[in-house]
């Protein structure tokens, strides 16, 4: 069975790489056993133990922070999302995480200047957020450490998680937050918009988010 990093490297399009902070994230996950192997070629990583979270979830909330699944999906299925199979579009993306229970995704994207950033592709059946999630991979880790239940609901990012979730509270993942702050010597912001300035939905006219505009130009 390959590692999360190895499986992701195997599906990266030409010109992409696994950033050092993401490699460190995968090492943190695997060193704590926070993963399951669905087959000999598919490993799924988490930020917390799924069994522990299911056991502790109550009507008013749960511990554990953000729910996100890491897996090397690549871009094979993005032809259904974009409605075409144009290599000049699909080969600029590589999906590496599921951000919401309804199927939203986080991916690497090569922008028009060839910079690799982290972006969000809403499922369309729930979240419709399409935007740059993080200009730098460390900011992606910081965003996960903020503590939203899921990262697919951009409408929540303007307020801290405790306000966004209302009566259903999600306690921060303190172990993960501590690791992020100490390993990278950074602070975790109070709200998502400190990292994601334009969490726009797909189809927003003249979006200020460059990935949103690029998607609008390239989706069928």
Secondary structure as GFF3:
##gff-version 3
##sequence-region A 1 220
A	DSSP	alpha_helix	4	9	.	.	.	ID=ss1
A	DSSP	alpha_helix	20	31	.	.	.	ID=ss2
A	DSSP	beta_strand	35	39	.	.	.	ID=ss3
A	DSSP	beta_strand	42	45	.	.	.	ID=ss4
A	DSSP	alpha_helix	50	56	.	.	.	ID=ss5
A	DSSP	beta_strand	61	62	.	.	.	ID=ss6
A	DSSP	beta_strand	69	74	.	.	.	ID=ss7
A	DSSP	alpha_helix	78	82	.	.	.	ID=ss8
A	DSSP	alpha_helix	87	90	.	.	.	ID=ss9
A	DSSP	beta_strand	93	98	.	.	.	ID=ss10
A	DSSP	beta_strand	105	110	.	.	.	ID=ss11
A	DSSP	beta_strand	116	121	.	.	.	ID=ss12
A	DSSP	beta_strand	130	134	.	.	.	ID=ss13
A	DSSP	alpha_helix	137	146	.	.	.	ID=ss14
A	DSSP	three_ten_helix	154	156	.	.	.	ID=ss15
A	DSSP	alpha_helix	161	164	.	.	.	ID=ss16
A	DSSP	beta_strand	169	170	.	.	.	ID=ss17
A	DSSP	alpha_helix	174	184	.	.	.	ID=ss18
A	DSSP	three_ten_helix	192	194	.	.	.	ID=ss19
A	DSSP	alpha_helix	210	218	.	.	.	ID=ss20
###
